[in-house]
């Protein structure tokens, strides 16, 4: 499949809180944003650039999107332990505290948080999969 980019998109009714969590808390950088698009506003974060994207949207009439199970995860692989610790501390300062993961695998090298909508993210201190895996 000749894919040039990939985007994960999710609606939210807590747009400003979610943007703050991912931008200020996790340190993601917006690559674009929009408003007034057929009633939608949104922001797209690059992971770390436009090849991989994470988008959040909100419709003016509401965008309910209840969190799925506690084992639906967005995992960020962070090989630098100091960088992981810095993000964890920043989230703690913002009032977010780690939660125990549903699957104990994620405890070994990861720290799990819930974003403002209750969706879970894992900050995993590994390099992730390699092309040999």
MDAnalysis code that builds the backbone (N, CA, C; Angstrom):
import MDAnalysis as mda
import numpy as np

u = mda.Universe.empty(399, n_residues=133, atom_resindex=np.repeat(np.arange(133), 3), trajectory=True)
u.add_TopologyAttr("name", ["N", "CA", "C"] * 133)
u.add_TopologyAttr("resid", np.arange(1, 134))
u.add_TopologyAttr("resname", ["UNK", "UNK", "UNK", "UNK", "UNK", "UNK", "UNK", "UNK", "UNK", "UNK", "UNK", "UNK", "UNK", "UNK", "UNK", "UNK", "UNK", "UNK", "UNK", "UNK", "UNK", "UNK", "UNK", "UNK", "UNK", "UNK", "UNK", "UNK", "UNK", "UNK", "UNK", "UNK", "UNK", "UNK", "UNK", "UNK", "UNK", "UNK", "UNK", "UNK", "UNK", "UNK", "UNK", "UNK", "UNK", "UNK", "UNK", "UNK", "UNK", "UNK", "UNK", "UNK", "UNK", "UNK", "UNK", "UNK", "UNK", "UNK", "UNK", "UNK", "UNK", "UNK", "UNK", "UNK", "UNK", "UNK", "UNK", "UNK", "UNK", "UNK", "UNK", "UNK", "UNK", "UNK", "UNK", "UNK", "UNK", "UNK", "UNK", "UNK", "UNK", "UNK", "UNK", "UNK", "UNK", "UNK", "UNK", "UNK", "UNK", "UNK", "UNK", "UNK", "UNK", "UNK", "UNK", "UNK", "UNK", "UNK", "UNK", "UNK", "UNK", "UNK", "UNK", "UNK", "UNK", "UNK", "UNK", "UNK", "UNK", "UNK", "UNK", "UNK", "UNK", "UNK", "UNK", "UNK", "UNK", "UNK", "UNK", "UNK", "UNK", "UNK", "UNK", "UNK", "UNK", "UNK", "UNK", "UNK", "UNK", "UNK", "UNK", "UNK", "UNK"])
u.atoms.positions = np.array([
    [0.850, -1.166, 0.000],
    [0.000, 0.000, 0.000],
    [0.906, 1.242, 0.000],
    [0.807, 2.084, -0.975],
    [1.690, 3.253, -1.093],
    [1.221, 4.454, -0.259],
    [1.277, 4.311, 1.054],
    [0.830, 5.359, 1.964],
    [1.946, 6.386, 2.145],
    [1.601, 7.670, 2.067],
    [2.596, 8.724, 2.278],
    [2.461, 9.383, 3.644],
    [1.271, 9.292, 4.252],
    [1.036, 9.849, 5.579],
    [-0.007, 9.001, 6.285],
    [-0.020, 9.108, 7.626],
    [-1.045, 8.417, 8.400],
    [-1.527, 9.363, 9.495],
    [-2.856, 9.434, 9.685],
    [-3.438, 10.298, 10.702],
    [-4.429, 9.502, 11.547],
    [-4.334, 9.669, 12.860],
    [-5.333, 9.169, 13.790],
    [-6.133, 10.389, 14.210],
    [-7.451, 10.346, 14.017],
    [-8.309, 11.498, 14.309],
    [-9.360, 11.103, 15.330],
    [-9.627, 12.044, 16.252],
    [-10.589, 11.764, 17.309],
    [-11.354, 13.025, 17.681],
    [-12.673, 12.917, 17.823],
    [-13.453, 14.059, 18.289],
    [-13.360, 14.199, 19.807],
    [-13.674, 15.390, 20.281],
    [-13.684, 15.647, 21.716],
    [-14.658, 16.769, 22.019],
    [-15.239, 16.744, 23.202],
    [-16.047, 17.862, 23.689],
    [-15.243, 18.722, 24.651],
    [-13.993, 18.366, 24.875],
    [-13.106, 19.116, 25.775],
    [-11.881, 19.571, 24.979],
    [-12.131, 20.211, 23.872],
    [-11.097, 20.560, 22.903],
    [-9.914, 21.287, 23.550],
    [-10.166, 22.378, 24.258],
    [-9.073, 23.174, 24.819],
    [-8.257, 22.371, 25.829],
    [-8.925, 21.586, 26.684],
    [-8.212, 20.760, 27.662],
    [-7.377, 19.683, 26.980],
    [-7.938, 19.057, 25.949],
    [-7.225, 18.003, 25.223],
    [-6.014, 18.595, 24.495],
    [-6.195, 19.732, 23.837],
    [-5.071, 20.372, 23.139],
    [-3.970, 20.716, 24.141],
    [-4.346, 21.263, 25.281],
    [-3.349, 21.615, 26.301],
    [-2.611, 20.367, 26.791],
    [-3.321, 19.252, 27.029],
    [-2.703, 18.015, 27.487],
    [-1.643, 17.536, 26.494],
    [-2.009, 17.483, 25.218],
    [-1.085, 16.944, 24.213],
    [0.008, 17.944, 23.831],
    [-0.315, 19.226, 23.800],
    [0.680, 20.222, 23.409],
    [1.594, 20.594, 24.585],
    [1.024, 21.044, 25.677],
    [1.843, 21.481, 26.814],
    [2.328, 20.302, 27.656],
    [1.456, 19.331, 27.857],
    [1.820, 18.191, 28.694],
    [2.789, 17.237, 28.021],
    [2.413, 16.754, 26.838],
    [3.277, 15.803, 26.141],
    [4.359, 16.483, 25.309],
    [4.141, 17.747, 24.966],
    [5.135, 18.464, 24.173],
    [5.014, 18.240, 22.676],
    [3.821, 17.818, 22.216],
    [3.625, 17.644, 20.775],
    [3.469, 19.012, 20.114],
    [3.854, 19.076, 18.847],
    [3.810, 20.345, 18.122],
    [2.708, 20.328, 17.066],
    [1.822, 21.336, 17.086],
    [0.794, 21.415, 16.046],
    [1.442, 21.679, 14.690],
    [0.967, 20.967, 13.678],
    [1.452, 21.219, 12.318],
    [0.421, 22.009, 11.523],
    [-0.837, 21.996, 11.985],
    [-1.882, 22.823, 11.381],
    [-3.085, 22.841, 12.323],
    [-3.936, 23.810, 12.103],
    [-5.201, 23.876, 12.834],
    [-6.223, 24.520, 11.910],
    [-7.490, 24.394, 12.277],
    [-8.544, 24.960, 11.438],
    [-9.749, 25.289, 12.294],
    [-10.594, 26.160, 11.787],
    [-11.847, 26.533, 12.447],
    [-12.860, 26.886, 11.364],
    [-14.131, 26.750, 11.694],
    [-15.180, 27.111, 10.756],
    [-15.287, 26.203, 9.549],
    [-14.820, 24.976, 9.680],
    [-14.892, 24.022, 8.577],
    [-16.155, 23.186, 8.739],
    [-17.261, 23.673, 8.168],
    [-18.564, 23.016, 8.266],
    [-18.923, 22.713, 9.723],
    [-18.644, 23.689, 10.596],
    [-18.974, 23.560, 12.003],
    [-17.885, 22.942, 12.855],
    [-16.777, 22.545, 12.264],
    [-15.694, 21.908, 13.006],
    [-14.521, 22.852, 13.209],
    [-13.834, 22.638, 14.345],
    [-12.516, 23.211, 14.549],
    [-11.610, 22.041, 14.897],
    [-10.319, 22.230, 14.673],
    [-9.422, 21.122, 14.948],
    [-7.977, 21.544, 14.999],
    [-7.174, 20.627, 15.494],
    [-5.727, 20.796, 15.525],
    [-5.106, 19.460, 15.147],
    [-4.004, 19.541, 14.395],
    [-3.275, 18.347, 13.982],
    [-1.858, 18.462, 14.529],
    [-1.444, 17.436, 15.277],
    [-0.084, 17.370, 15.807],
    [0.742, 16.443, 14.928],
    [2.007, 16.805, 14.704],
    [2.928, 15.934, 13.988],
    [3.615, 14.998, 14.963],
    [3.823, 13.772, 14.537],
    [4.446, 12.753, 15.392],
    [5.729, 12.230, 14.755],
    [6.822, 12.884, 14.677],
    [7.055, 14.259, 15.094],
    [6.820, 15.265, 13.973],
    [6.568, 14.783, 12.765],
    [6.324, 15.687, 11.646],
    [5.034, 15.264, 10.955],
    [4.804, 15.719, 9.732],
    [3.519, 15.459, 9.073],
    [3.352, 14.031, 8.547],
    [4.388, 13.213, 8.577],
    [4.215, 11.828, 8.102],
    [3.248, 11.054, 8.992],
    [3.280, 11.318, 10.290],
    [2.380, 10.675, 11.246],
    [1.703, 11.782, 12.027],
    [0.361, 11.726, 12.084],
    [-0.398, 12.836, 12.644],
    [-1.429, 12.351, 13.662],
    [-1.704, 13.221, 14.615],
    [-2.737, 12.992, 15.616],
    [-3.636, 14.218, 15.593],
    [-4.920, 14.009, 15.267],
    [-5.860, 15.122, 15.101],
    [-6.966, 15.055, 16.142],
    [-7.333, 16.230, 16.655],
    [-8.481, 16.358, 17.543],
    [-9.422, 17.386, 16.943],
    [-10.718, 17.066, 16.948],
    [-11.724, 17.966, 16.389],
    [-12.864, 18.144, 17.380],
    [-13.578, 19.244, 17.180],
    [-14.802, 19.474, 17.951],
    [-15.803, 20.151, 17.026],
    [-17.030, 19.666, 17.036],
    [-18.101, 20.264, 16.246],
    [-18.849, 21.264, 17.122],
    [-19.331, 22.333, 16.518],
    [-20.034, 23.376, 17.274],
    [-21.284, 22.856, 17.970],
    [-21.863, 21.754, 17.495],
    [-23.044, 21.167, 18.126],
    [-22.677, 20.053, 19.107],
    [-21.378, 19.882, 19.349],
    [-20.908, 18.858, 20.276],
    [-20.282, 17.692, 19.551],
    [-19.336, 17.085, 20.211],
    [-18.605, 15.949, 19.641],
    [-18.392, 14.890, 20.709],
    [-19.472, 14.305, 21.208],
    [-19.291, 13.314, 22.267],
    [-18.495, 12.119, 21.760],
    [-17.615, 11.676, 22.590],
    [-16.794, 10.522, 22.208],
    [-16.312, 9.854, 23.483],
    [-17.118, 8.985, 24.070],
    [-16.708, 8.360, 25.325],
    [-15.447, 7.520, 25.130],
    [-14.629, 7.492, 26.171],
    [-13.404, 6.704, 26.122],
    [-13.748, 5.221, 26.007],
    [-12.925, 4.486, 25.275],
    [-13.141, 3.038, 25.157],
    [-12.618, 2.327, 26.407],
    [-12.369, 1.059, 26.312],
    [-11.852, 0.305, 27.454],
    [-10.491, 0.839, 27.880],
    [-10.065, 0.454, 29.054],
    [-8.789, 0.915, 29.593],
    [-7.592, 0.316, 28.865],
    [-7.823, -0.635, 27.984],
    [-6.719, -1.248, 27.239],
    [-6.639, -0.731, 25.800],
    [-7.449, 0.267, 25.431],
    [-7.286, 0.966, 24.158],
    [-6.268, 2.070, 24.427],
    [-5.108, 1.975, 23.814],
    [-3.989, 2.838, 24.179],
    [-3.396, 3.549, 22.972],
    [-2.882, 4.727, 23.234],
    [-2.026, 5.436, 22.296],
    [-0.651, 5.405, 22.944],
    [0.293, 4.694, 22.334],
    [1.605, 4.464, 22.938],
    [2.646, 5.341, 22.247],
    [3.394, 6.082, 23.062],
    [4.494, 6.914, 22.581],
    [5.792, 6.264, 23.043],
    [6.637, 5.854, 22.096],
    [7.925, 5.240, 22.434],
    [8.968, 6.339, 22.580],
    [9.561, 6.412, 23.760],
    [10.512, 7.467, 24.101],
    [11.784, 6.783, 24.596],
    [12.810, 6.627, 23.738],
    [14.004, 5.900, 24.156],
    [14.836, 6.615, 25.222],
    [14.702, 7.922, 25.356],
    [15.464, 8.713, 26.319],
    [14.714, 8.756, 27.649],
    [15.241, 8.074, 28.684],
    [14.578, 7.999, 29.993],
    [14.403, 9.377, 30.611],
    [15.376, 10.254, 30.450],
    [15.269, 11.595, 31.015],
    [14.123, 12.364, 30.345],
    [13.955, 12.187, 29.038],
    [12.851, 12.843, 28.331],
    [11.512, 12.305, 28.834],
    [11.424, 10.994, 29.040],
    [10.203, 10.400, 29.585],
    [9.905, 10.981, 30.972],
    [10.925, 11.036, 31.830],
    [10.751, 11.574, 33.178],
    [10.305, 13.036, 33.155],
    [10.840, 13.812, 32.225],
    [10.471, 15.224, 32.103],
    [8.995, 15.362, 31.745],
    [8.522, 14.544, 30.819],
    [7.109, 14.589, 30.420],
    [6.219, 14.159, 31.580],
    [6.615, 13.096, 32.275],
    [5.838, 12.627, 33.435],
    [5.733, 13.740, 34.469],
    [6.843, 14.397, 34.763],
    [6.830, 15.476, 35.756],
    [5.960, 16.640, 35.293],
    [6.046, 16.975, 34.013],
    [5.228, 18.071, 33.478],
    [3.743, 17.749, 33.611],
    [3.355, 16.508, 33.314],
    [1.956, 16.103, 33.460],
    [1.525, 16.144, 34.921],
    [2.396, 15.698, 35.824],
    [2.080, 15.767, 37.255],
    [1.852, 17.214, 37.676],
    [2.704, 18.116, 37.213],
    [2.573, 19.537, 37.544],
    [1.249, 20.095, 37.036],
    [0.778, 19.593, 35.905],
    [-0.495, 20.032, 35.330],
    [-1.697, 19.389, 36.029],
    [-1.435, 18.456, 36.955],
    [-2.528, 17.822, 37.694],
    [-2.912, 16.441, 37.194],
    [-2.152, 15.887, 36.266],
    [-2.420, 14.537, 35.757],
    [-1.506, 13.554, 36.473],
    [-2.075, 12.452, 36.913],
    [-1.297, 11.456, 37.633],
    [-1.400, 10.121, 36.914],
    [-0.345, 9.354, 36.996],
    [-0.327, 8.064, 36.314],
    [-1.396, 7.147, 36.887],
    [-1.852, 6.237, 36.049],
    [-2.855, 5.255, 36.428],
    [-2.301, 3.865, 36.132],
    [-2.725, 2.853, 36.865],
    [-2.238, 1.504, 36.565],
    [-2.813, 1.022, 35.236],
    [-1.972, 0.414, 34.397],
    [-2.480, -0.083, 33.121],
    [-3.332, -1.342, 33.314],
    [-4.219, -1.554, 32.391],
    [-5.034, -2.780, 32.393],
    [-4.122, -4.001, 32.195],
    [-3.208, -3.880, 31.229],
    [-2.274, -4.955, 30.909],
    [-0.948, -4.662, 31.600],
    [-0.489, -5.521, 32.508],
    [0.731, -5.245, 33.268],
    [1.988, -5.114, 32.403],
    [1.943, -5.543, 31.146],
    [3.096, -5.393, 30.249],
    [3.574, -3.946, 30.207],
    [2.639, -3.003, 30.215],
    [2.981, -1.594, 30.039],
    [3.663, -0.996, 31.267],
    [3.634, -1.691, 32.414],
    [4.290, -1.186, 33.624],
    [5.800, -1.331, 33.586],
    [6.298, -2.307, 32.834],
    [7.736, -2.610, 32.844],
    [8.577, -1.386, 32.476],
    [8.244, -0.720, 31.397],
    [9.021, 0.438, 30.951],
    [8.137, 1.637, 30.662],
    [6.880, 1.556, 31.037],
    [5.957, 2.619, 30.663],
    [5.264, 3.270, 31.841],
    [4.708, 4.427, 31.561],
    [3.881, 5.151, 32.514],
    [2.590, 5.496, 31.785],
    [1.453, 5.147, 32.383],
    [0.151, 5.332, 31.751],
    [-0.574, 6.520, 32.372],
    [-1.200, 7.333, 31.506],
    [-2.004, 8.478, 31.934],
    [-3.336, 8.435, 31.206],
    [-4.327, 9.115, 31.764],
    [-5.586, 9.348, 31.057],
    [-5.613, 10.804, 30.638],
    [-5.981, 11.054, 29.378],
    [-6.112, 12.436, 28.922],
    [-7.431, 13.014, 29.453],
    [-7.743, 14.272, 29.189],
    [-8.965, 14.879, 29.742],
    [-10.259, 14.161, 29.378],
    [-10.270, 13.412, 28.287],
    [-11.456, 12.655, 27.893],
    [-11.478, 11.252, 28.484],
    [-10.416, 10.850, 29.196],
    [-10.346, 9.509, 29.765],
    [-9.683, 8.496, 28.853],
    [-9.190, 8.926, 27.688],
    [-8.465, 8.031, 26.793],
    [-7.067, 7.847, 27.353],
    [-6.551, 6.663, 27.275],
    [-5.257, 6.358, 27.878],
    [-4.104, 6.467, 26.889],
    [-3.004, 7.001, 27.420],
    [-1.753, 7.058, 26.669],
    [-0.677, 6.395, 27.520],
    [0.311, 5.821, 26.870],
    [1.443, 5.218, 27.562],
    [2.713, 5.889, 27.059],
    [3.542, 6.325, 27.988],
    [4.860, 6.849, 27.671],
    [5.829, 5.701, 27.908],
    [6.279, 5.062, 26.831],
    [7.050, 3.829, 26.918],
    [8.528, 4.123, 26.709],
    [9.359, 3.795, 27.682],
    [10.804, 4.042, 27.603],
    [11.522, 2.907, 26.892],
    [11.236, 2.775, 25.589],
    [11.937, 1.837, 24.714],
    [11.988, 2.462, 23.330],
    [12.726, 1.835, 22.432],
    [12.792, 2.333, 21.053],
    [11.624, 1.850, 20.216],
    [10.799, 0.957, 20.752],
    [9.676, 0.424, 19.984],
    [10.120, -0.738, 19.109],
    [9.337, -1.040, 18.125],
    [9.650, -2.137, 17.206],
    [10.781, -1.738, 16.278],
    [11.590, -2.703, 15.937],
    [12.605, -2.457, 14.915],
    [12.169, -3.161, 13.643],
    [12.818, -2.858, 12.548],
    [12.442, -3.488, 11.274],
    [12.738, -4.977, 11.292],
    [13.547, -5.448, 12.251],
    [13.861, -6.869, 12.363],
    [12.809, -7.614, 13.191],
    [11.937, -6.884, 13.900],
    [10.950, -7.527, 14.792],
    [9.853, -8.208, 14.019],
])
